Amino acid sequence: MRILLIYDIVSDKARTKVADLCLDYALQRIQYSAFMGELSRTRIEELVLKVGRTLHGHEYDVQVIPICATDWAARRLLVSRPKPAPKVDDDDGWN
């Protein structure tokens, strides 16, 4: 099943742990607080339980949103990447 997992977590330490969990489950980071990917229902439930245990006692909002194949295929991506800096010639002629 394709999912979108988004979160707002106050604690930096807890937020980092949740991000690491998402990466452990092979989810792709698409924004600082958003991951997407494909997991079985069992793996989703497992991830949700681990995230819940990780965040116990913290202030948070985590949403796991299933996305059907039709909606997934219809998504539109707008991405801008910075251009690489021009190469600087370090040769100043003073060899």
ABEGO torsion letter per residue (X at the ends): XBBBBBBBBABAAAAAAAAAAAAAAGBBBABAABBBEBBBAAAAAAAAAAAAAAABGBBBBBBBBBBBAAAAAABBBBBBBBBBBBBBBABAGBX
